[in-house]
């Protein structure tokens, strides 16, 4: 009988692991978008008033822009922001302005975006703009001083770790010879060096003693070291937690400065070299102890790079005293695509909080030009021939957000998450019951046998 129970347990285990596999290969149903925000005048105490603002969201059709490059190139949606700036002072003004584009969606390759297709103009005439790039741990949470501090005109430095663009970096390349089932570990002692790699499977630290474990399937591995310390490396090879034979040969040792090393990791040629170095140094600064210098390991994680990126347009305008000019910015507009509803829900957001410093904004007009339906309107938009419109005296409270869909009748789509989770619970429950029953039977048979 216990063999029969064992077969049941095996069958339930197969069912359980199958459901895990199904869940792991399930499709993604929510795609994140970008969140632009109000322009920032990069000068304090200037006598310029923002008299009027007009936001226009152009959404002529929905598009799965993330599917392929052709879909992205034909993507029709965009944002247009129009400001009326008035120079109320006694002198002519030359202003530098920064317009935040937000974080580019993870589903897109930023190299494929054509930023030149978005124009900045002054009184209808196109003017020059620069694409800027900065580190921001929370791109959708705006803090004016902090966000502007990440846009440096000079190369950043890290005083605690004595890091600057000329700091020395050594890149060790090793060739490993070991059993396919063995693991390779390298150990060293350091008081303040920084170690970077994409080849590690484990890292541990005991005071100044560090141990790095390399991914088992790799035979050629790299370890980059930032700092001037003289380091000794000791290798250990283990199989099933027991020491085994292995060999690590140093194939190459490269030396370069930190700027050259950072630029070798640059994810997009559109980013200028200074912005990328500052971004990289900010990334390092967020990954190490901010108060006490000590050795640390930093993973070179591309997802972390891209998810913490803030993109900007930078440009300059001149306003003569007593003059009003109209400044227009075009920007990418990527919604959050929520496929957990039928029809799909397209969610748009825009940061109004940067404009809280504008005390004299007389009017804000918002246009949503679209053939689709506005869902969950919290602002009081009016339906018009182009889509929807809203006129306000000044800024509303909070940020701007709205949702569009092909129909007002939305239904939640069951993609199997709940069923899969219930299958887990159901399977685990019966495995436990089966094990208990099998144990009971075995004990019962043993007792009868002794009798």
C-alpha positions, 0 to 999 in steps of 0.5 A: 500500500505504501508504494501506492501512496508513494506514487500518489505523492510523485504524481502530485509533485509532478503536478506541482512542479508543472504549475510552477513551470507554467507560472514562470513562463507566464506572459507579462500583462502590465507594461510601464510607461514614462512620466514627464513633468513641468519645466524647471528654470535652472536659476533662482530669483529671476523675475519671470512669470508663467502666465499660461500653460497648455498641456496637449496629450495626442493619442490618435490610436493605441499602439503596442510600441514595445513589440518591435522597432517598426511599431515604435517608429510608427508610434503616433502619440506625443505630449506637447507643453506650451508656456507663456513666459513674461519677463516682469523685471527691468533687465533682459533675461537669458534662461536655461531650462530643464524639461524632465522626460521621466524614465524610459519604459523598461520594455523599450531599448533607449537606443531605438528612440529618436529624440530628434523627432521631438522639437523645442520652439520659441514663438513658433521657431525651432530652437536647439536642445540637448538630451541630458541624463541623470541618476534618480532612484525614484524617477516618479517622485520629484524633488527639485533640488535633489533632481537638479543636483544630479545634473552636474556641469562638472564631473562628480567626485566621491570624497569618502572613497576618493573617487574621481574620473582619474581614479585607477581601475584594474580589470582582472581576467581569469581562465578557470580550469575545474570540474563542471560540477565544481565552484570557484571562489576567490578571496582577498583582504581589503579596507576600501577597494570597490569590486565590480563584476557580472560573473558572480554567484555569491559574495560574503564579507567578514570585516576586511575579508572578502570572498567571491563565488563565480557562476559555475558555468563560466570558465572565463571571468572578470573582476574589476577593482577600483582603488590603489590597494595592493591585493593578494588573491587566493583561490579555492575550488569546491565540489559538494562543499568539499575542496577539489582540484582546480586552477585559475590562470590570470589571462590579462590585467588591464589598467585604466582610469575610472572615466574610461571604465565607466564609458565602456559600460555606457548603455546609449550613445545619445548620452554625453560622456560627462552625464554618463560618468556622473550617473555611474558615480551616483550609482556607485555612491548609492551602492556603498556605505555613505558614512564609513569607507569599507570594501564593497562589491557592486553588481553591474546590473543593467536593469538597475542602470536603466530603471534609475535613469531620468532623461531631460531636455535642456535648452536656453531662451532669451526674454527681453524686459517686459516681453512675453514669449511662448515656449513649446516642448514636444516630448515622448508619451508612453502610457502604462499598458494594463492588460489585466482589463478587457479592453486594455487600459492605457494609463497616463501621468504627468508631474505637476509638482515642479510647477508649485513654485509658480505663484502667478500661473493664471490658467492651465488648459489640458487637452486630450486629443483622442477618439477613445474613452476617458476612464475614472475622471477625477478632474472634471474633463469635458467631452469635445470634438477632439476628445476631452478638455479642461480649463483651470485657474492655476494648478490643481492639487496633486499630480495629473493622471488619467486612463483611456480605453476603447470602451467604458465597459471594463472587465477584469481578465483572469490570466490564471494567477489566482488559479495557479496560486490555488493549485499551489495551495491545493497541491501542497495540502494534499502532499502533506495529507498523503505524507501523513497518511503514508506515515500512519500506514507504515507505523500501523503495519509495523505495529501489527507485524510486532503483534 
